Amino acid sequence: LTGLYLMLYAVGRSIVEEFRGDEIRGFVLDGQLSTSQAISAFMFAVGLGLCVLSRARASQSAARLPNP
């Protein structure tokens, strides 16, 4: 659930940052991304990693259950 939250928040924050009118917010990658968008990209990657890790752990624990 935390991974999904991080990914959805990152997408929402990036969209909001795209439509903000201020120009003084810091830029990364030659002005292609604002600082908040760069942080959101990192948050999305962490959230995706948490989701993948969670699914891997769930499938491992399901494999350990005895078959009736």
CHARMM internal coordinates of N, CA and C (Angstrom, degrees):
IC EDIT
DIST 1 N 1 CA 1.4456
DIST 1 CA 1 C 1.5365
ANGL 1 N 1 CA 1 C 110.49
DIST 1 C 2 N 1.3089
ANGL 1 CA 1 C 2 N 116.41
DIHE 1 N 1 CA 1 C 2 N -38.61
DIST 2 N 2 CA 1.4629
ANGL 1 C 2 N 2 CA 120.37
DIHE 1 CA 1 C 2 N 2 CA 178.53
DIST 2 CA 2 C 1.5248
ANGL 2 N 2 CA 2 C 110.98
DIHE 1 C 2 N 2 CA 2 C -64.81
DIST 2 C 3 N 1.3136
ANGL 2 CA 2 C 3 N 116.82
DIHE 2 N 2 CA 2 C 3 N -41.13
DIST 3 N 3 CA 1.4581
ANGL 2 C 3 N 3 CA 120.48
DIHE 2 CA 2 C 3 N 3 CA 178.44
DIST 3 CA 3 C 1.5184
ANGL 3 N 3 CA 3 C 111.76
DIHE 2 C 3 N 3 CA 3 C -62.70
DIST 3 C 4 N 1.3223
ANGL 3 CA 3 C 4 N 116.75
DIHE 3 N 3 CA 3 C 4 N -42.28
DIST 4 N 4 CA 1.4603
ANGL 3 C 4 N 4 CA 120.76
DIHE 3 CA 3 C 4 N 4 CA 178.22
DIST 4 CA 4 C 1.5269
ANGL 4 N 4 CA 4 C 110.70
DIHE 3 C 4 N 4 CA 4 C -64.32
DIST 4 C 5 N 1.3272
ANGL 4 CA 4 C 5 N 116.72
DIHE 4 N 4 CA 4 C 5 N -41.59
DIST 5 N 5 CA 1.4659
ANGL 4 C 5 N 5 CA 120.25
DIHE 4 CA 4 C 5 N 5 CA 177.33
DIST 5 CA 5 C 1.5258
ANGL 5 N 5 CA 5 C 111.23
DIHE 4 C 5 N 5 CA 5 C -60.06
DIST 5 C 6 N 1.3220
ANGL 5 CA 5 C 6 N 116.52
DIHE 5 N 5 CA 5 C 6 N -46.61
DIST 6 N 6 CA 1.4683
ANGL 5 C 6 N 6 CA 120.11
DIHE 5 CA 5 C 6 N 6 CA -179.69
DIST 6 CA 6 C 1.5180
ANGL 6 N 6 CA 6 C 111.34
DIHE 5 C 6 N 6 CA 6 C -60.25
DIST 6 C 7 N 1.3216
ANGL 6 CA 6 C 7 N 117.15
DIHE 6 N 6 CA 6 C 7 N -41.52
DIST 7 N 7 CA 1.4595
ANGL 6 C 7 N 7 CA 120.03
DIHE 6 CA 6 C 7 N 7 CA -178.89
DIST 7 CA 7 C 1.5289
ANGL 7 N 7 CA 7 C 111.01
DIHE 6 C 7 N 7 CA 7 C -68.07
DIST 7 C 8 N 1.3281
ANGL 7 CA 7 C 8 N 117.78
DIHE 7 N 7 CA 7 C 8 N -44.77
DIST 8 N 8 CA 1.4654
ANGL 7 C 8 N 8 CA 120.19
DIHE 7 CA 7 C 8 N 8 CA -179.04
DIST 8 CA 8 C 1.5284
ANGL 8 N 8 CA 8 C 111.78
DIHE 7 C 8 N 8 CA 8 C -68.47
DIST 8 C 9 N 1.3301
ANGL 8 CA 8 C 9 N 116.99
DIHE 8 N 8 CA 8 C 9 N -38.10
DIST 9 N 9 CA 1.4575
ANGL 8 C 9 N 9 CA 119.94
DIHE 8 CA 8 C 9 N 9 CA 177.24
DIST 9 CA 9 C 1.5249
ANGL 9 N 9 CA 9 C 110.55
DIHE 8 C 9 N 9 CA 9 C -63.73
DIST 9 C 10 N 1.3250
ANGL 9 CA 9 C 10 N 116.63
DIHE 9 N 9 CA 9 C 10 N -41.43
DIST 10 N 10 CA 1.4658
ANGL 9 C 10 N 10 CA 120.81
DIHE 9 CA 9 C 10 N 10 CA -179.69
DIST 10 CA 10 C 1.5266
ANGL 10 N 10 CA 10 C 111.18
DIHE 9 C 10 N 10 CA 10 C -62.45
DIST 10 C 11 N 1.3186
ANGL 10 CA 10 C 11 N 117.22
DIHE 10 N 10 CA 10 C 11 N -41.66
DIST 11 N 11 CA 1.4630
ANGL 10 C 11 N 11 CA 120.59
DIHE 10 CA 10 C 11 N 11 CA 178.75
DIST 11 CA 11 C 1.5255
ANGL 11 N 11 CA 11 C 110.21
DIHE 10 C 11 N 11 CA 11 C -65.23
DIST 11 C 12 N 1.3239
ANGL 11 CA 11 C 12 N 116.54
DIHE 11 N 11 CA 11 C 12 N -46.57
DIST 12 N 12 CA 1.4710
ANGL 11 C 12 N 12 CA 120.47
DIHE 11 CA 11 C 12 N 12 CA 179.42
DIST 12 CA 12 C 1.5137
ANGL 12 N 12 CA 12 C 112.30
DIHE 11 C 12 N 12 CA 12 C -62.09
DIST 12 C 13 N 1.2921
ANGL 12 CA 12 C 13 N 116.93
DIHE 12 N 12 CA 12 C 13 N -43.05
DIST 13 N 13 CA 1.4630
ANGL 12 C 13 N 13 CA 120.95
DIHE 12 CA 12 C 13 N 13 CA -179.49
DIST 13 CA 13 C 1.5276
ANGL 13 N 13 CA 13 C 111.33
DIHE 12 C 13 N 13 CA 13 C -65.83
DIST 13 C 14 N 1.3098
ANGL 13 CA 13 C 14 N 117.02
DIHE 13 N 13 CA 13 C 14 N -38.30
DIST 14 N 14 CA 1.4651
ANGL 13 C 14 N 14 CA 120.22
DIHE 13 CA 13 C 14 N 14 CA 178.02
DIST 14 CA 14 C 1.5196
ANGL 14 N 14 CA 14 C 111.33
DIHE 13 C 14 N 14 CA 14 C -65.02
DIST 14 C 15 N 1.3188
ANGL 14 CA 14 C 15 N 116.97
DIHE 14 N 14 CA 14 C 15 N -39.32
DIST 15 N 15 CA 1.4659
ANGL 14 C 15 N 15 CA 120.68
DIHE 14 CA 14 C 15 N 15 CA 178.03
DIST 15 CA 15 C 1.5222
ANGL 15 N 15 CA 15 C 110.51
DIHE 14 C 15 N 15 CA 15 C -64.97
DIST 15 C 16 N 1.3171
ANGL 15 CA 15 C 16 N 117.51
DIHE 15 N 15 CA 15 C 16 N -44.87
DIST 16 N 16 CA 1.4655
ANGL 15 C 16 N 16 CA 121.16
DIHE 15 CA 15 C 16 N 16 CA 178.69
DIST 16 CA 16 C 1.5202
ANGL 16 N 16 CA 16 C 110.32
DIHE 15 C 16 N 16 CA 16 C -61.57
DIST 16 C 17 N 1.3102
ANGL 16 CA 16 C 17 N 117.60
DIHE 16 N 16 CA 16 C 17 N -43.63
DIST 17 N 17 CA 1.4634
ANGL 16 C 17 N 17 CA 121.26
DIHE 16 CA 16 C 17 N 17 CA -179.23
DIST 17 CA 17 C 1.5253
ANGL 17 N 17 CA 17 C 111.66
DIHE 16 C 17 N 17 CA 17 C -64.13
DIST 17 C 18 N 1.3112
ANGL 17 CA 17 C 18 N 117.49
DIHE 17 N 17 CA 17 C 18 N -31.53
DIST 18 N 18 CA 1.4587
ANGL 17 C 18 N 18 CA 120.98
DIHE 17 CA 17 C 18 N 18 CA -179.53
DIST 18 CA 18 C 1.5316
ANGL 18 N 18 CA 18 C 111.25
DIHE 17 C 18 N 18 CA 18 C -65.21
DIST 18 C 19 N 1.3205
ANGL 18 CA 18 C 19 N 117.11
DIHE 18 N 18 CA 18 C 19 N -34.65
DIST 19 N 19 CA 1.4555
ANGL 18 C 19 N 19 CA 120.92
DIHE 18 CA 18 C 19 N 19 CA -174.93
DIST 19 CA 19 C 1.5280
ANGL 19 N 19 CA 19 C 114.25
DIHE 18 C 19 N 19 CA 19 C -99.99
DIST 19 C 20 N 1.3246
ANGL 19 CA 19 C 20 N 117.63
DIHE 19 N 19 CA 19 C 20 N 3.42
DIST 20 N 20 CA 1.4643
ANGL 19 C 20 N 20 CA 119.89
DIHE 19 CA 19 C 20 N 20 CA 176.03
DIST 20 CA 20 C 1.5139
ANGL 20 N 20 CA 20 C 109.91
DIHE 19 C 20 N 20 CA 20 C -68.83
DIST 20 C 21 N 1.3138
ANGL 20 CA 20 C 21 N 116.97
DIHE 20 N 20 CA 20 C 21 N 147.97
DIST 21 N 21 CA 1.4520
ANGL 20 C 21 N 21 CA 120.59
DIHE 20 CA 20 C 21 N 21 CA -176.14
DIST 21 CA 21 C 1.5116
ANGL 21 N 21 CA 21 C 115.19
DIHE 20 C 21 N 21 CA 21 C -90.97
DIST 21 C 22 N 1.3121
ANGL 21 CA 21 C 22 N 118.44
DIHE 21 N 21 CA 21 C 22 N -14.91
DIST 22 N 22 CA 1.4602
ANGL 21 C 22 N 22 CA 119.43
DIHE 21 CA 21 C 22 N 22 CA -176.23
DIST 22 CA 22 C 1.5239
ANGL 22 N 22 CA 22 C 110.88
DIHE 21 C 22 N 22 CA 22 C -79.06
DIST 22 C 23 N 1.3046
ANGL 22 CA 22 C 23 N 114.72
DIHE 22 N 22 CA 22 C 23 N 148.03
DIST 23 N 23 CA 1.4579
ANGL 22 C 23 N 23 CA 120.64
DIHE 22 CA 22 C 23 N 23 CA -179.67
DIST 23 CA 23 C 1.5275
ANGL 23 N 23 CA 23 C 112.18
DIHE 22 C 23 N 23 CA 23 C -104.69
DIST 23 C 24 N 1.3212
ANGL 23 CA 23 C 24 N 117.19
DIHE 23 N 23 CA 23 C 24 N -9.56
DIST 24 N 24 CA 1.4596
ANGL 23 C 24 N 24 CA 121.08
DIHE 23 CA 23 C 24 N 24 CA -176.66
DIST 24 CA 24 C 1.5314
ANGL 24 N 24 CA 24 C 108.48
DIHE 23 C 24 N 24 CA 24 C -99.69
DIST 24 C 25 N 1.2959
ANGL 24 CA 24 C 25 N 116.51
DIHE 24 N 24 CA 24 C 25 N 74.80
DIST 25 N 25 CA 1.4571
ANGL 24 C 25 N 25 CA 120.26
DIHE 24 CA 24 C 25 N 25 CA -179.81
DIST 25 CA 25 C 1.5132
ANGL 25 N 25 CA 25 C 112.53
DIHE 24 C 25 N 25 CA 25 C -135.43
DIST 25 C 26 N 1.3061
ANGL 25 CA 25 C 26 N 116.80
DIHE 25 N 25 CA 25 C 26 N 5.07
DIST 26 N 26 CA 1.4517
ANGL 25 C 26 N 26 CA 121.43
DIHE 25 CA 25 C 26 N 26 CA -179.95
DIST 26 CA 26 C 1.5130
ANGL 26 N 26 CA 26 C 110.72
DIHE 25 C 26 N 26 CA 26 C 86.15
DIST 26 C 27 N 1.2996
ANGL 26 CA 26 C 27 N 116.11
DIHE 26 N 26 CA 26 C 27 N 143.84
DIST 27 N 27 CA 1.4565
ANGL 26 C 27 N 27 CA 119.27
DIHE 26 CA 26 C 27 N 27 CA -178.60
DIST 27 CA 27 C 1.5185
ANGL 27 N 27 CA 27 C 111.00
DIHE 26 C 27 N 27 CA 27 C -134.16
DIST 27 C 28 N 1.2940
ANGL 27 CA 27 C 28 N 115.16
DIHE 27 N 27 CA 27 C 28 N 144.54
DIST 28 N 28 CA 1.4569
ANGL 27 C 28 N 28 CA 123.49
DIHE 27 CA 27 C 28 N 28 CA 179.82
DIST 28 CA 28 C 1.5292
ANGL 28 N 28 CA 28 C 107.07
DIHE 27 C 28 N 28 CA 28 C -123.43
DIST 28 C 29 N 1.2998
ANGL 28 CA 28 C 29 N 117.86
DIHE 28 N 28 CA 28 C 29 N 149.67
DIST 29 N 29 CA 1.4719
ANGL 28 C 29 N 29 CA 123.71
DIHE 28 CA 28 C 29 N 29 CA 178.06
DIST 29 CA 29 C 1.5240
ANGL 29 N 29 CA 29 C 111.81
DIHE 28 C 29 N 29 CA 29 C 60.43
DIST 29 C 30 N 1.2993
ANGL 29 CA 29 C 30 N 117.04
DIHE 29 N 29 CA 29 C 30 N 55.22
DIST 30 N 30 CA 1.4691
ANGL 29 C 30 N 30 CA 122.84
DIHE 29 CA 29 C 30 N 30 CA 178.32
DIST 30 CA 30 C 1.5205
ANGL 30 N 30 CA 30 C 113.62
DIHE 29 C 30 N 30 CA 30 C 55.81
DIST 30 C 31 N 1.2966
ANGL 30 CA 30 C 31 N 117.06
DIHE 30 N 30 CA 30 C 31 N 41.64
DIST 31 N 31 CA 1.4542
ANGL 30 C 31 N 31 CA 120.91
DIHE 30 CA 30 C 31 N 31 CA 176.06
DIST 31 CA 31 C 1.5158
ANGL 31 N 31 CA 31 C 115.43
DIHE 30 C 31 N 31 CA 31 C 82.11
DIST 31 C 32 N 1.3092
ANGL 31 CA 31 C 32 N 118.79
DIHE 31 N 31 CA 31 C 32 N 7.98
DIST 32 N 32 CA 1.4619
ANGL 31 C 32 N 32 CA 121.12
DIHE 31 CA 31 C 32 N 32 CA -179.83
DIST 32 CA 32 C 1.5236
ANGL 32 N 32 CA 32 C 112.27
DIHE 31 C 32 N 32 CA 32 C -79.46
DIST 32 C 33 N 1.3070
ANGL 32 CA 32 C 33 N 117.34
DIHE 32 N 32 CA 32 C 33 N -32.85
DIST 33 N 33 CA 1.4640
ANGL 32 C 33 N 33 CA 122.18
DIHE 32 CA 32 C 33 N 33 CA -178.66
DIST 33 CA 33 C 1.5221
ANGL 33 N 33 CA 33 C 109.85
DIHE 32 C 33 N 33 CA 33 C -127.66
DIST 33 C 34 N 1.3327
ANGL 33 CA 33 C 34 N 115.67
DIHE 33 N 33 CA 33 C 34 N 143.05
DIST 34 N 34 CA 1.4646
ANGL 33 C 34 N 34 CA 118.50
DIHE 33 CA 33 C 34 N 34 CA 170.54
DIST 34 CA 34 C 1.5241
ANGL 34 N 34 CA 34 C 107.80
DIHE 33 C 34 N 34 CA 34 C -79.26
DIST 34 C 35 N 1.3106
ANGL 34 CA 34 C 35 N 116.22
DIHE 34 N 34 CA 34 C 35 N 168.48
DIST 35 N 35 CA 1.4591
ANGL 34 C 35 N 35 CA 120.67
DIHE 34 CA 34 C 35 N 35 CA 178.91
DIST 35 CA 35 C 1.5229
ANGL 35 N 35 CA 35 C 110.65
DIHE 34 C 35 N 35 CA 35 C -59.75
DIST 35 C 36 N 1.3322
ANGL 35 CA 35 C 36 N 116.80
DIHE 35 N 35 CA 35 C 36 N -41.58
DIST 36 N 36 CA 1.4681
ANGL 35 C 36 N 36 CA 120.66
DIHE 35 CA 35 C 36 N 36 CA 179.51
DIST 36 CA 36 C 1.5257
ANGL 36 N 36 CA 36 C 111.83
DIHE 35 C 36 N 36 CA 36 C -64.88
DIST 36 C 37 N 1.3188
ANGL 36 CA 36 C 37 N 117.28
DIHE 36 N 36 CA 36 C 37 N -35.67
DIST 37 N 37 CA 1.4567
ANGL 36 C 37 N 37 CA 119.86
DIHE 36 CA 36 C 37 N 37 CA 177.57
DIST 37 CA 37 C 1.5278
ANGL 37 N 37 CA 37 C 111.11
DIHE 36 C 37 N 37 CA 37 C -68.78
DIST 37 C 38 N 1.3158
ANGL 37 CA 37 C 38 N 117.47
DIHE 37 N 37 CA 37 C 38 N -36.39
DIST 38 N 38 CA 1.4670
ANGL 37 C 38 N 38 CA 120.53
DIHE 37 CA 37 C 38 N 38 CA 176.49
DIST 38 CA 38 C 1.5249
ANGL 38 N 38 CA 38 C 110.31
DIHE 37 C 38 N 38 CA 38 C -65.21
DIST 38 C 39 N 1.3218
ANGL 38 CA 38 C 39 N 116.96
DIHE 38 N 38 CA 38 C 39 N -41.93
DIST 39 N 39 CA 1.4599
ANGL 38 C 39 N 39 CA 120.65
DIHE 38 CA 38 C 39 N 39 CA 176.89
DIST 39 CA 39 C 1.5191
ANGL 39 N 39 CA 39 C 110.17
DIHE 38 C 39 N 39 CA 39 C -64.64
DIST 39 C 40 N 1.3309
ANGL 39 CA 39 C 40 N 116.85
DIHE 39 N 39 CA 39 C 40 N -38.65
DIST 40 N 40 CA 1.4621
ANGL 39 C 40 N 40 CA 120.77
DIHE 39 CA 39 C 40 N 40 CA 178.39
DIST 40 CA 40 C 1.5247
ANGL 40 N 40 CA 40 C 111.39
DIHE 39 C 40 N 40 CA 40 C -64.18
DIST 40 C 41 N 1.3160
ANGL 40 CA 40 C 41 N 117.72
DIHE 40 N 40 CA 40 C 41 N -37.36
DIST 41 N 41 CA 1.4620
ANGL 40 C 41 N 41 CA 120.67
DIHE 40 CA 40 C 41 N 41 CA 177.35
DIST 41 CA 41 C 1.5279
ANGL 41 N 41 CA 41 C 110.15
DIHE 40 C 41 N 41 CA 41 C -62.68
DIST 41 C 42 N 1.3248
ANGL 41 CA 41 C 42 N 116.49
DIHE 41 N 41 CA 41 C 42 N -41.65
DIST 42 N 42 CA 1.4637
ANGL 41 C 42 N 42 CA 120.73
DIHE 41 CA 41 C 42 N 42 CA 176.57
DIST 42 CA 42 C 1.5285
ANGL 42 N 42 CA 42 C 110.79
DIHE 41 C 42 N 42 CA 42 C -63.90
DIST 42 C 43 N 1.3474
ANGL 42 CA 42 C 43 N 116.69
DIHE 42 N 42 CA 42 C 43 N -43.85
DIST 43 N 43 CA 1.4628
ANGL 42 C 43 N 43 CA 120.81
DIHE 42 CA 42 C 43 N 43 CA 178.86
DIST 43 CA 43 C 1.5221
ANGL 43 N 43 CA 43 C 111.23
DIHE 42 C 43 N 43 CA 43 C -61.68
DIST 43 C 44 N 1.3316
ANGL 43 CA 43 C 44 N 116.76
DIHE 43 N 43 CA 43 C 44 N -39.78
DIST 44 N 44 CA 1.4606
ANGL 43 C 44 N 44 CA 120.37
DIHE 43 CA 43 C 44 N 44 CA 178.83
DIST 44 CA 44 C 1.5275
ANGL 44 N 44 CA 44 C 110.24
DIHE 43 C 44 N 44 CA 44 C -62.65
DIST 44 C 45 N 1.3275
ANGL 44 CA 44 C 45 N 116.48
DIHE 44 N 44 CA 44 C 45 N -42.85
DIST 45 N 45 CA 1.4643
ANGL 44 C 45 N 45 CA 120.59
DIHE 44 CA 44 C 45 N 45 CA 179.44
DIST 45 CA 45 C 1.5272
ANGL 45 N 45 CA 45 C 111.43
DIHE 44 C 45 N 45 CA 45 C -63.49
DIST 45 C 46 N 1.3243
ANGL 45 CA 45 C 46 N 116.93
DIHE 45 N 45 CA 45 C 46 N -41.22
DIST 46 N 46 CA 1.4678
ANGL 45 C 46 N 46 CA 120.56
DIHE 45 CA 45 C 46 N 46 CA 177.90
DIST 46 CA 46 C 1.5286
ANGL 46 N 46 CA 46 C 110.09
DIHE 45 C 46 N 46 CA 46 C -65.15
DIST 46 C 47 N 1.3260
ANGL 46 CA 46 C 47 N 117.16
DIHE 46 N 46 CA 46 C 47 N -44.34
DIST 47 N 47 CA 1.4627
ANGL 46 C 47 N 47 CA 121.19
DIHE 46 CA 46 C 47 N 47 CA 178.43
DIST 47 CA 47 C 1.5131
ANGL 47 N 47 CA 47 C 112.06
DIHE 46 C 47 N 47 CA 47 C -61.36
DIST 47 C 48 N 1.3307
ANGL 47 CA 47 C 48 N 116.56
DIHE 47 N 47 CA 47 C 48 N -42.06
DIST 48 N 48 CA 1.4598
ANGL 47 C 48 N 48 CA 120.69
DIHE 47 CA 47 C 48 N 48 CA 177.84
DIST 48 CA 48 C 1.5252
ANGL 48 N 48 CA 48 C 110.39
DIHE 47 C 48 N 48 CA 48 C -63.64
DIST 48 C 49 N 1.3176
ANGL 48 CA 48 C 49 N 116.61
DIHE 48 N 48 CA 48 C 49 N -41.70
DIST 49 N 49 CA 1.4600
ANGL 48 C 49 N 49 CA 120.43
DIHE 48 CA 48 C 49 N 49 CA 176.97
DIST 49 CA 49 C 1.5183
ANGL 49 N 49 CA 49 C 112.27
DIHE 48 C 49 N 49 CA 49 C -61.34
DIST 49 C 50 N 1.3286
ANGL 49 CA 49 C 50 N 116.96
DIHE 49 N 49 CA 49 C 50 N -41.08
DIST 50 N 50 CA 1.4620
ANGL 49 C 50 N 50 CA 120.51
DIHE 49 CA 49 C 50 N 50 CA 177.73
DIST 50 CA 50 C 1.5270
ANGL 50 N 50 CA 50 C 111.53
DIHE 49 C 50 N 50 CA 50 C -64.13
DIST 50 C 51 N 1.3301
ANGL 50 CA 50 C 51 N 116.95
DIHE 50 N 50 CA 50 C 51 N -40.26
DIST 51 N 51 CA 1.4670
ANGL 50 C 51 N 51 CA 120.31
DIHE 50 CA 50 C 51 N 51 CA 179.09
DIST 51 CA 51 C 1.5267
ANGL 51 N 51 CA 51 C 111.09
DIHE 50 C 51 N 51 CA 51 C -65.49
DIST 51 C 52 N 1.3218
ANGL 51 CA 51 C 52 N 116.82
DIHE 51 N 51 CA 51 C 52 N -42.94
DIST 52 N 52 CA 1.4649
ANGL 51 C 52 N 52 CA 120.51
DIHE 51 CA 51 C 52 N 52 CA 179.22
DIST 52 CA 52 C 1.5249
ANGL 52 N 52 CA 52 C 110.28
DIHE 51 C 52 N 52 CA 52 C -65.08
DIST 52 C 53 N 1.3137
ANGL 52 CA 52 C 53 N 116.75
DIHE 52 N 52 CA 52 C 53 N -44.02
DIST 53 N 53 CA 1.4664
ANGL 52 C 53 N 53 CA 121.13
DIHE 52 CA 52 C 53 N 53 CA 178.95
DIST 53 CA 53 C 1.5212
ANGL 53 N 53 CA 53 C 111.08
DIHE 52 C 53 N 53 CA 53 C -62.43
DIST 53 C 54 N 1.3124
ANGL 53 CA 53 C 54 N 116.83
DIHE 53 N 53 CA 53 C 54 N -41.38
DIST 54 N 54 CA 1.4600
ANGL 53 C 54 N 54 CA 121.01
DIHE 53 CA 53 C 54 N 54 CA 179.99
DIST 54 CA 54 C 1.5272
ANGL 54 N 54 CA 54 C 111.24
DIHE 53 C 54 N 54 CA 54 C -64.02
DIST 54 C 55 N 1.3351
ANGL 54 CA 54 C 55 N 116.68
DIHE 54 N 54 CA 54 C 55 N -42.72
DIST 55 N 55 CA 1.4690
ANGL 54 C 55 N 55 CA 119.81
DIHE 54 CA 54 C 55 N 55 CA 178.77
DIST 55 CA 55 C 1.5235
ANGL 55 N 55 CA 55 C 111.45
DIHE 54 C 55 N 55 CA 55 C -65.89
DIST 55 C 56 N 1.3208
ANGL 55 CA 55 C 56 N 116.64
DIHE 55 N 55 CA 55 C 56 N -38.51
DIST 56 N 56 CA 1.4617
ANGL 55 C 56 N 56 CA 120.24
DIHE 55 CA 55 C 56 N 56 CA 179.36
DIST 56 CA 56 C 1.5262
ANGL 56 N 56 CA 56 C 110.31
DIHE 55 C 56 N 56 CA 56 C -64.90
DIST 56 C 57 N 1.3075
ANGL 56 CA 56 C 57 N 116.97
DIHE 56 N 56 CA 56 C 57 N -42.47
DIST 57 N 57 CA 1.4680
ANGL 56 C 57 N 57 CA 120.37
DIHE 56 CA 56 C 57 N 57 CA 178.79
DIST 57 CA 57 C 1.5217
ANGL 57 N 57 CA 57 C 111.39
DIHE 56 C 57 N 57 CA 57 C -66.78
DIST 57 C 58 N 1.3217
ANGL 57 CA 57 C 58 N 117.56
DIHE 57 N 57 CA 57 C 58 N -37.72
DIST 58 N 58 CA 1.4601
ANGL 57 C 58 N 58 CA 121.10
DIHE 57 CA 57 C 58 N 58 CA 179.54
DIST 58 CA 58 C 1.5250
ANGL 58 N 58 CA 58 C 110.90
DIHE 57 C 58 N 58 CA 58 C -66.05
DIST 58 C 59 N 1.3195
ANGL 58 CA 58 C 59 N 117.00
DIHE 58 N 58 CA 58 C 59 N -40.14
DIST 59 N 59 CA 1.4678
ANGL 58 C 59 N 59 CA 119.14
DIHE 58 CA 58 C 59 N 59 CA 179.72
DIST 59 CA 59 C 1.5242
ANGL 59 N 59 CA 59 C 111.27
DIHE 58 C 59 N 59 CA 59 C -71.04
DIST 59 C 60 N 1.3307
ANGL 59 CA 59 C 60 N 116.77
DIHE 59 N 59 CA 59 C 60 N -32.58
DIST 60 N 60 CA 1.4676
ANGL 59 C 60 N 60 CA 119.63
DIHE 59 CA 59 C 60 N 60 CA 176.83
DIST 60 CA 60 C 1.5212
ANGL 60 N 60 CA 60 C 110.86
DIHE 59 C 60 N 60 CA 60 C -67.79
DIST 60 C 61 N 1.3046
ANGL 60 CA 60 C 61 N 117.51
DIHE 60 N 60 CA 60 C 61 N -42.51
DIST 61 N 61 CA 1.4651
ANGL 60 C 61 N 61 CA 119.35
DIHE 60 CA 60 C 61 N 61 CA -179.11
DIST 61 CA 61 C 1.5262
ANGL 61 N 61 CA 61 C 110.79
DIHE 60 C 61 N 61 CA 61 C -71.58
DIST 61 C 62 N 1.3312
ANGL 61 CA 61 C 62 N 117.91
DIHE 61 N 61 CA 61 C 62 N -30.71
DIST 62 N 62 CA 1.4618
ANGL 61 C 62 N 62 CA 120.38
DIHE 61 CA 61 C 62 N 62 CA 176.28
DIST 62 CA 62 C 1.5180
ANGL 62 N 62 CA 62 C 110.73
DIHE 61 C 62 N 62 CA 62 C -69.17
DIST 62 C 63 N 1.3218
ANGL 62 CA 62 C 63 N 117.44
DIHE 62 N 62 CA 62 C 63 N -32.63
DIST 63 N 63 CA 1.4613
ANGL 62 C 63 N 63 CA 121.30
DIHE 62 CA 62 C 63 N 63 CA 179.18
DIST 63 CA 63 C 1.5185
ANGL 63 N 63 CA 63 C 111.14
DIHE 62 C 63 N 63 CA 63 C -71.08
DIST 63 C 64 N 1.3192
ANGL 63 CA 63 C 64 N 117.36
DIHE 63 N 63 CA 63 C 64 N -24.70
DIST 64 N 64 CA 1.4691
ANGL 63 C 64 N 64 CA 121.08
DIHE 63 CA 63 C 64 N 64 CA -178.94
DIST 64 CA 64 C 1.5181
ANGL 64 N 64 CA 64 C 112.85
DIHE 63 C 64 N 64 CA 64 C -82.44
DIST 64 C 65 N 1.3206
ANGL 64 CA 64 C 65 N 118.49
DIHE 64 N 64 CA 64 C 65 N -13.51
DIST 65 N 65 CA 1.4538
ANGL 64 C 65 N 65 CA 121.06
DIHE 64 CA 64 C 65 N 65 CA -179.42
DIST 65 CA 65 C 1.5329
ANGL 65 N 65 CA 65 C 109.61
DIHE 64 C 65 N 65 CA 65 C -69.62
DIST 65 C 66 N 1.3405
ANGL 65 CA 65 C 66 N 116.92
DIHE 65 N 65 CA 65 C 66 N 140.24
DIST 66 N 66 CA 1.4673
ANGL 65 C 66 N 66 CA 118.99
DIHE 65 CA 65 C 66 N 66 CA 178.85
DIST 66 CA 66 C 1.5291
ANGL 66 N 66 CA 66 C 111.20
DIHE 65 C 66 N 66 CA 66 C -69.66
DIST 66 C 67 N 1.3126
ANGL 66 CA 66 C 67 N 115.60
DIHE 66 N 66 CA 66 C 67 N 142.39
DIST 67 N 67 CA 1.4712
ANGL 66 C 67 N 67 CA 120.55
DIHE 66 CA 66 C 67 N 67 CA 177.38
DIST 67 CA 67 C 1.5146
ANGL 67 N 67 CA 67 C 109.15
DIHE 66 C 67 N 67 CA 67 C -84.06
DIST 67 C 68 N 1.3293
ANGL 67 CA 67 C 68 N 117.95
DIHE 67 N 67 CA 67 C 68 N 132.21
DIST 68 N 68 CA 1.4838
ANGL 67 C 68 N 68 CA 119.49
DIHE 67 CA 67 C 68 N 68 CA -178.83
DIST 68 CA 68 C 1.5086
ANGL 68 N 68 CA 68 C 112.59
DIHE 67 C 68 N 68 CA 68 C -75.53
END
COOR INIT
IC SEED 1 N 1 CA 1 C
IC BUILD
